[in-house]
Amino acid sequence: MTQAPSTHAAVTMLQAVSVTTTGVLPAFLLGALAVQIRGDLDIGPAEMGMAAATLFTVSGVLARPIGGLVQRIGAAKGMVASATLAAVALAGAGLAPTFALLIVALFVGGLANAMAQPSANLGISRAVNPNRLGLAFGVKQSSIPAASMIAGIAVPVIALAVGWRYAFLLGSLLAIAIAVWAFFSAPGTRPTQPGETPKADRGTPRGGLVMLSVGAGFAAAAATSLGVFLVDSAVESGMAPGTAGLLFAGAALLGLVIRIILGLAMDKYPQRSPLVLITNLLALGVIGYLLLALGTSSLLFVLGALLAYGAGWTWPGLVHFAVVRDNRANAATATGVIQTGLSLGAAAGPLLFGLLTAATSYETAWLAAAVVAALAAVTFTVARRMIRRSRVLTAAETLTAEALGTADPTDTLTPMEEKR
């Protein structure tokens, strides 16, 4: 029996959120359980940064080719593969007796994450109505704060009760369940509705797409450091481990809610540029990182964590939305380019943050994160201008071709092009 469009889209969304959550869960469990892992494996902040960097480096290097692979094999098979790899990574991390084997497990986790994002994006682009695309990506990108929330709750509930390894093993069981669910029920594409005519994608100019990837890399470098080191930094500042874990979970919940609200706003005001909103969010996030750096009191630290999460890490859904909206037919390939920047930034950020913390202090490292977030805001502004300039030139060329009678009738711009 054919699924109704609404049911079809809902199943796709749930699977997209589930798969992208398990894709990043190893990294955020690593960050939330840092105090326990460091004590057990006898490692410091630099090694923690290296471990997180392993997952995101693998994701960044392989994001583009895996995006092309997913474009060929389809979203359903990609989701099954991603959840299976995540299950292996989580089990491996939970059983790892040494730092070296922990690195191997996170390498596998990088494969899972590289497969998760393009699979989820392709599934959403084919299954969700264009008028609900902003909400879809707001919900889908809630997977990152969801992973953070799960990891934060795991500190007092699991790690402090029975040990950090059980948190990873339970995560592995969750990933196995998701893989089985996706294997037996993952839908393919949204059924065409009566009277619906597919529209040609307008695409994103190549230079603009690359610049978006660079901006996403800077932003992810700062934000992922937040996910990996917030708990350890909070404990270092004098907060109890259980309280630090709950702060991590609470900040993640705030980020989750805001991501969904931002997605709804994009659907309600489609003429607004998501890139302008991203720039503003990153600017507010800079203030959050500065408060973390100056967090000599618990109140300043908590405010900094909430602002850094609630503004400085709520932009990813807007990036994916901006790219997929203009590249629906090739969503996996286009977002594979963006994912390269995101993952490489997410790899470099925790690695350099950990090294800087080991050499100086958490206060200095949070100041550096603020600078990187500010660079990201500037880069997104440049990317938007590049995209607009390219489309204005395209429009001029189209008008010239029409005047000469050589225009391609499908090569047109939307009325709201300038505002985007």
C-alpha angles and dihedrals in degrees: 000000000000115000118241111251094248093049091045093052092046093053091048091050094049092050092046091053092045095049096045090048093055089042092065098027095096091058096048095043085053090054097043093046094042095118093054095040093049091051094047099043095033097235135138138220093282092057091046089054091049091051094052090043090057093062095046095042091056089047092050097047094047101034096094099046091041089049088057091047092052089049087060102039097038137241097279096059090043092055093050091049093047095050091047092052090047090054090053092047095049093047091047092051092047092052098038110126094188140034091249093059090046087058091051091052092050090049088061088046088058090058089051093050093046089055096042102062101050091041092053093043093050091048092051094045091055099039107037126078111249090237090061098043095107093054090044093057093041089057094040094051089051083083091086096055087039089058089046091049093050090048093048094050089047091067100068097023101046115002097049092041106044107356140283095267092067090059090059093045092051088049089054091054089051091052091050090053091050092049092052092047092049092047094056102034113021108131123220115216135343112270112249109254124223113279093010115140118190113239122217115251115248090209131209118271110253096238092049091049091053091048090050087053091052092049091048088051093055092045092048092049090061097037098047090051085058091054095047101040108027096094095044090046091050092051090047089054090055104270119136114253093241092049091047090053091051091049088053091051093045094049089048091051090052090050091049093054093046093050090056092046090051090051091052089050091055091054093047095046105032092164091066118095114243088204092063090050091049091054092051093048092052091050090055089046089058088063089052093054090048090053089051089052091050093039097129087142128052091238094057091046093051092047090048092050093049094047094044090051097036096049110007094052105034097081103085095085089053091052093051091044093051092052100040093046089063098034106040096144092051099031096138094050095045095046089045086068091050091045090056091062093040094051097042089050090047088052098046095043100062092037094054092036090054093047091047091048092050091050097041126356143291089260092060092045093053089051088053090050089054091054092049092049089052090052088052091054091052092048093052089052090053091047092053092051091049091051093048092047092050092050093047089054090048090051091051091050090049092051090049091049091049090052090052092044094242101105124129104236091219093055100091138130128232119248091247095052095115093053092054 
